[in-house]
Each structure stands twice: as structure tokens, then as C-alpha cells.
Amino acid sequence: MKIIVAGDGKVGSMLTKQLSGEGHDLTLIDNDPAALEATIEHYDVMSIEGNCASMEVLRNAGVEDADLLITATGEDEVNLLCCLTAHGMNPRLHTIARIRKPEYFETMYSMRKQFALSLVVNPERQTAKEIDRLLRYPGFLKREKFANGMVEIVELRVKEDSPICNQPLYRMNSIIHCQVLVCCVVRDGKSVTPAGDFVLRKDDRIYVTASAVNLSLLLKNLNIPTPKIRNVTICGGGRICDYLTDLLIREKISVKIIEKDRARCEELAEEHPEACVVQGDISTQDVMEREDVVDCDALVAMTGIDELNVLLSIYANSYHVPQVITKLGRAENLSLISQLPVGSIVSPKELCTNTITRYVRAMKNGIAVASAVTIHSIAEGQAEAIEFIADSTTENCGVPLKDIHLKKNVLIASITHGRTIIIPNGDSIYQVGDRLVIVTASDKVLQQLNDIFED
């Protein structure tokens, strides 16, 4: 497909890497020639320097023949105007806009058609919802949901005193007394698709497929404490803080926000009168001690500086704060940072990119039933977990999995039949209408369900 990406920032560059790798014809638009030059050195894409909302720039980018426009500049208003202008020049065009400001939230979702938007993405709101989900289940480093929330893939770190440490995977279900599947393991920064005789070691990060109802049982039988979160300290008062504070206060959770900028503190105090808003530079030892930032059930480090967030999380972990969550704006050093005691890691641009990638793959398949329903990047981006719905074109329906030849490093992690969750074995089958969660190496692009089978 011919895709135009307006905005070559964090999200734009990640989309360029993902979509160009999937073989799409990409054209980038940005005002910054240095950013464009850096991108085209790494990827086989076209670039146009200029204002993406300009008809001339859009025409030079080939908007009249394009299939999709993705706007991810730093200005919501420019993103909207670009989509409106482009849609006027090409009424067949699909448009996706990144809209970040909380004050535009209701407008965008209620007037999407009037603004000619096919999809609206809000990375900050997505991130706040992801953090909220993690706070509901302390103990998991990451949670990804599938099948309308009935199935999840959760990330856990194997500790030395864990009952599954130094145990082969075939013994896992007998140890934890519930049915799960370890679909991926990250050891020493490398992702592995494990067999049954794979022995888990200390500090392995494992990705476990389980039904949602088994999550509490999984934590209990692994002796992982799950204290109820009653108070949360948020370091950094950006846009994510707005969305997250709303969610937490609605759940009757006490919130303390520490923010450096005085004007921003005044805004937050006015918007969230139930929260405790503190002005202070959280990077200083004085503020950390004065505000006793580690005296909480959960600490969320989400300043605008990744390095500071990492330091805050390490500090909180050293004081045994029960739940620590670290926001990363950049993902370049994710493999290194994930080895540090920083708790759960959330990445707004990764969440945003996954949403857009799912839409693009559905477009390519004509919004077919067998297109990806949900896509999540796991194992530091080295693997993908993708949900498909089997339809009448899906091969091998009714055939036991032991008789199906899958491509290398492709795993069927779960099958959902109506309200029944199946953690599959060799005798399991799937039928038309079933939801399948597939885990695959990230270098394998699965556009549709039939792509998992050997030719």
C-alpha cells in the first residue's frame, strides 16, 4: 500500500521502521530536514520537506494516489488540518490522526466523521489505561489482553526463590496447579521460543498465556505478593498524568503528583482537586526525602526524561515499593533497561504503533475477518502476539494441532471457542469463529491467519 506519514518524530520513526519492513511504499513529511535525512539513511522511503497541512506539500507527497495518511506531528491542530485537507484532495483516503490533548478527547470521538478521521490514536490515554491495568494486578511486569479480555499474556521475572526456578517447563502446570502456557522466554536479552524440556533460570523473563480467571491463581501459587494498591505517587505531571489521575481517583485510590513546573502544578491542582499536587524537582535527593516518595503502594516514574525515570524506579525498588512502573519515551535501550530493577516498563509510542499497525494490516486484507484483531509487541520487540479470528478461508480447521505444520518460531498460544478458553496441546483443534492468539518472531510478518502455516 502507498502510505504517507506526516511527522518524523518518535512515533513517526517507529512507524517507518515497522511499515517499511512490511513492504509498504512510504513517504515521510516533516519540517525538519535533519530528521528526514537521518531516517532515509536507514530506510528505503521517500521524503518531502514542508508543512504537511499544505495542499502543495501533500500533492508532492502523492496524496491523490495514496491509500492511507498517518499524521503524528507534535501539534494536534496540524494533524487535524492535514487529515481534512488530504481527505478533500482524495475522498478514498484512510486517515489516522494522533490527538494528544485531553481537551480534544470528547470532540475527536464524537465528531470523527466530520473531521474525516478513520482512526484517532491517543498514546497518552492508552498509556494511562495500561498503567491502570498493571496496578490492578501487582506482580506482573506487563499484561496484554486478547479475546475481549478473556485471555492475557503476562510477563513475569523468575526469582531465585520461585517454585519454577530451575524447573523444566513440562512441570510448570503441576507446580502452579492451573493451566498456562509459557510462549516466550527472554534470557540475557535474547528471545527464545521454548520447548517442554526448557529449564527456567533465575532472572529469566517469561511470557505466560493464561485465561483471565487464572491470573490470581497463577500469582498465588508462585508466591508472588499482590497487595491492594491504595495510594500511588506519580513523578511527572505531563498529559499521561491527567488521564491516569482521573482513572485512579475514580477507583478511590489516593494520588500524589510531584511536578517541577509551578504553572503546571496549578493546572493539575485545579483539574484534580482530590489529588495531592507537590511542586518540586524530583531529581534532587532533598525532594525525594522530603516527600518520602517511597512511602506508597505504587510509584509511577513518568517525567519527560527517560534516564530520570530509570533512576527513580531503581531508587523505589531499593526501598521495596510494592509496585514500580517506568515510562520510556525512547525504546532504543529497552533491552538494557529491562535488565535493571525498574519494575514494569510502558512505552507510549509502542502502544500507539501497535494500534496503527493493526489498522494497516486490516486494510491490506480488505478488513477481512481473518485479519489481525489485536497486535502486541512482547519480549522487548523481538516477538509479536497477534489475535486472529478463524473464518471460512482459514486452513486446517478441525485438524489436531499435532498434524499441522507451522512455520518455524510460530506458536499457537491459545484458542477461544465462545466463552471457553483452551490452552492448546497436540490434540486441540480450532473451528470457524474461534479466536487464536499467535506468538511469532517479530521478523515474521503475519498479515492473516493462513500465514502461520508452512507452504
Secondary structure, DSSP 4 states (H G I P E B T S, - for coil): -EEEEE--SHHHHHHHHHHHHTT-EEEEEES-HHHHHHHHTTS--EEEES-TT-HHHHHHTTGGG-SEEEE--S-HHHHHHHHHHHHHH-TT-EEEEE---GGGHHHHHHSTTTTT-SEEE-HHHHHHHHHHHHHHSTT-SEEEEEGGGTEEEEEEEPPTT-TTTT-BGGGHHHHHTS--EEEEEEETTEEE---TTPBP-TT-EEEEEEEGGGHHHHHHHTT---PPP-EEEEE--SHHHHHHHHHHHHTT-EEEEEES-HHHHHHHHHH-TTSEEEE--TTSHHHHHHTTTTSSSEEEE--S-HHHHHHHHHHHHHTT-SEEEEE-S--TTHHHHTTSS--EEE-HHHHHHHHHHHHHHHHHTTS-TTB-SEEEEEGGGTEEEEEEE--TT-TTTTS-GGG--BPTTEEEEEEEETTEEE---TT----TT-EEEEEEETTS--SBGGGGB--
